Amino acid sequence: MTKFICYPKCTTCQKAKKWLDENKIEYELRDIKLDNPTYEELTAWYKKSGLPLKRFFNTSGLLYKSMGLKNKLPEMTEEEMLKLLATDGMLVKRPLLIGDDFVLTGFKEAEWNEKNK
């Protein structure tokens, strides 16, 4: 089953959830703040996604900004970045939609339409 990982208070996540419901797509909901993705999960999703690892960071989040990650990420290894992401769900770009053969970060309706045909 498709996993929908979100932060319920996030307006983008709310829009994505509404889209899933309107398109009658079954999903397993997971609150990223209560159930942070593990290092192993993040590693698997990153590899499956084909996306640059930076796309998994919530670059507009307060935690990202307060930690000064914009300047630190270029110096970090992939393993260090994945371990950092696993420390706090608020660092992770959301929502995440994880299917059998895809991983989507953020909510872009056209992208979600294409993957959920």
Secondary structure per residue as TSV (DSSP state, phi and psi in degrees):
chain	resnum	aa	ss	phi	psi
A	1	M	-	360.0	146.6
A	2	T	E	-64.9	136.5
A	3	K	E	-100.2	133.8
A	4	F	E	-117.7	108.8
A	5	I	E	-108.4	121.3
A	6	C	E	-148.4	174.3
A	7	Y	-	-115.3	109.6
A	8	P	T	-54.8	-25.5
A	9	K	T	-82.6	-10.2
A	10	C	-	-77.7	126.5
A	11	T	H	-66.0	-35.3
A	12	T	H	-64.4	-41.0
A	13	C	H	-63.8	-38.0
A	14	Q	H	-63.9	-41.4
A	15	K	H	-63.4	-42.0
A	16	A	H	-64.7	-42.2
A	17	K	H	-62.5	-43.2
A	18	K	H	-61.1	-42.2
A	19	W	H	-61.4	-45.9
A	20	L	H	-58.8	-45.9
A	21	D	H	-64.3	-44.5
A	22	E	H	-64.3	-31.7
A	23	N	T	-92.6	8.4
A	24	K	T	53.5	43.8
A	25	I	-	-97.5	122.6
A	26	E	-	-75.9	140.8
A	27	Y	E	-153.0	160.1
A	28	E	E	-104.4	118.1
A	29	L	E	-86.1	137.6
A	30	R	E	-139.1	126.5
A	31	D	E	-82.1	115.5
A	32	I	T	-66.0	-24.8
A	33	K	T	-77.0	-35.7
A	34	L	T	-85.5	-29.2
A	35	D	S	-135.4	79.5
A	36	N	-	-63.2	137.7
A	37	P	-	-60.7	143.2
A	38	T	-	-83.7	166.7
A	39	Y	H	-56.7	-43.3
A	40	E	H	-64.2	-44.7
A	41	E	H	-62.8	-47.8
A	42	L	H	-60.3	-40.9
A	43	T	H	-62.0	-46.6
A	44	A	H	-63.7	-44.1
A	45	W	H	-65.9	-41.2
A	46	Y	H	-60.1	-46.4
A	47	K	H	-65.3	-39.7
A	48	K	H	-70.6	-30.5
A	49	S	H	-72.3	-34.1
A	50	G	-	73.6	8.0
A	51	L	S	-90.8	157.0
A	52	P	-	-65.0	144.8
A	53	L	G	-59.3	-31.3
A	54	K	G	-58.0	-27.7
A	55	R	G	-67.1	-13.1
A	56	F	G	-88.2	-6.2
A	57	F	B	-92.6	138.7
A	58	N	-	-82.4	82.9
A	59	T	T	-68.9	-15.4
A	60	S	T	-96.5	0.3
A	61	G	S	-76.6	152.8
A	62	L	H	-63.1	-39.7
A	63	L	H	-65.2	-44.0
A	64	Y	H	-56.4	-46.6
A	65	K	H	-68.9	-43.1
A	66	S	H	-66.7	-26.5
A	67	M	T	-86.9	-4.4
A	68	G	T	63.5	36.2
A	69	L	H	-70.6	-22.0
A	70	K	H	-55.2	-40.3
A	71	N	H	-88.6	-21.7
A	72	K	H	-87.0	-34.6
A	73	L	G	-55.7	-43.5
A	74	P	G	-59.7	-23.1
A	75	E	G	-90.3	-9.8
A	76	M	S	-92.4	151.1
A	77	T	-	-80.2	165.7
A	78	E	H	-58.7	-42.5
A	79	E	H	-61.8	-43.0
A	80	E	H	-62.7	-40.6
A	81	M	H	-65.1	-44.3
A	82	L	H	-64.3	-40.6
A	83	K	H	-64.3	-39.1
A	84	L	H	-64.2	-46.0
A	85	L	H	-57.6	-36.2
A	86	A	T	-73.1	-9.3
A	87	T	T	-81.5	-25.9
A	88	D	-	-158.1	121.6
A	89	G	G	-59.3	-23.6
A	90	M	G	-72.7	-11.1
A	91	L	G	-83.4	-17.2
A	92	V	B	-88.5	134.0
A	93	K	-	-60.6	136.5
A	94	R	S	-139.9	159.8
A	95	P	-	-73.9	162.8
A	96	L	E	-112.3	135.4
A	97	L	E	-122.3	119.0
A	98	I	E	-120.1	117.6
A	99	G	-	-111.1	-173.9
A	100	D	S	-62.1	-36.7
A	101	D	S	-128.8	20.5
A	102	F	-	-154.2	158.5
A	103	V	E	-138.0	125.4
A	104	L	E	-116.2	135.3
A	105	T	E	-112.3	135.8
A	106	G	S	75.1	172.6
A	107	F	-	-116.0	107.2
A	108	K	-	-122.1	108.5
A	109	E	H	-53.7	-42.5
A	110	A	H	-62.1	-42.5
A	111	E	H	-63.6	-43.1
A	112	W	H	-67.5	-38.2
A	113	N	H	-59.3	-45.3
A	114	E	H	-63.7	-40.7
A	115	K	H	-79.8	-16.1
A	116	N	T	-114.8	31.5
A	117	K	-	-76.2	360.0
